[in-house]
Amino acid sequence: MKPEKRDKSIDEGLSRRKFLAFGAVSALSAILPSNLFAALKNSNSSERALNFYNIHTDERLKTVYWHNDRYLPEALAEINHLLRDYRTDEVMEINTKLLDLLYAINRNMQTSQPFHVMSGYRSPATNAMLVKEGRGVGQKSLHMYGMATDISVPYRSLSSLRNVAKYLKAGGVGYYPESDFVHVDIGRVRYW
């Protein structure tokens, strides 16, 4: 059996700790593309807050979900509940990267208006039903993983919402003016 090869970058003066830190920064920059990462880094705030209105349940929520470099579990639970599948009442953990994207959209649009939510989490059963009904829903929709939401913002045009989401380059952006919403997700960057 041959001995394992060592990584030359570690042997050539780069300490293990620095090597791992470099890897973590590289991974984070891959996960949060440059414009979103820059928007979060430059926010100069110790808090991130979001404001929602669920059009199907008539529920409202305004909450600080991130404070002093950490996500707040109680606020995340409230957001998960508000963004639940209203048809089945199933709750799913919403990915915090999606919340950070919404926060960056809000800051870039310079508004205190709530996001009007058409769809947040969608259970596999609900998603399958919508696919079967021909509603233009993807069979592997990121809604089923807590990684997508369909939104609008009062007193802001859908096209400006779409443009801000596209500028942030944080995932998919779908434009649905006939249904009065923009889809945003944290999957691969793509537009439709």
C-alpha positions, 0 to 999 in steps of 0.5 A: 500500500502506497503512503498518501500524498500530502498537499504541497500547499500545506508543506510549503509554509501554509499552515493547516489553520490558514489553509482551512480558513482559505477553504472556508472563505472560498466556499462562502464566496461560492455559496454567496455570489459577489453582489449578495456577499458584498451587500451583506458585508456592507450593510453596517448593521448588527441586525437584519430584519424582515417584514412579511405579509402572507396573502393567503393566510392574512398573517403579518410578521415583522422580525429581527432574524439576525443579531450580532452575527448570529441567526435568532432561532425564535425569529426563524421559527416564526418565519418558517411558520409564516412561509409554511405550505398554507394548503397542508399547514406543513412547516419547513425550515427556510434556508437562511441564505434565502432570508439574507437574499430577501434582506439584501433585496429590501435594502437595495429597494430602500423600502420598509414595506412588507414582502407580500408572499404568494408562496414560500415552502411548498410540500411535495404533495402540494407541488405534485398537485400544482404540476398535475394541474399544469400551473407551470410549477417545476417538478423539482421546485426549490420551494419544496426545500425552503429555498424559494419564495414568490413575492411582490412589494407594495408601491414598488414595480415588479420590474424593479424587484426583478432587477434588484434580484437579478443584480444580486446574482444569488440564484434564480429569478422568475418574472410573472407580471400576469400573476403579480409576483417575482420568484426568487431562489438560492439555486443556480443563477438563472433568469426567466 
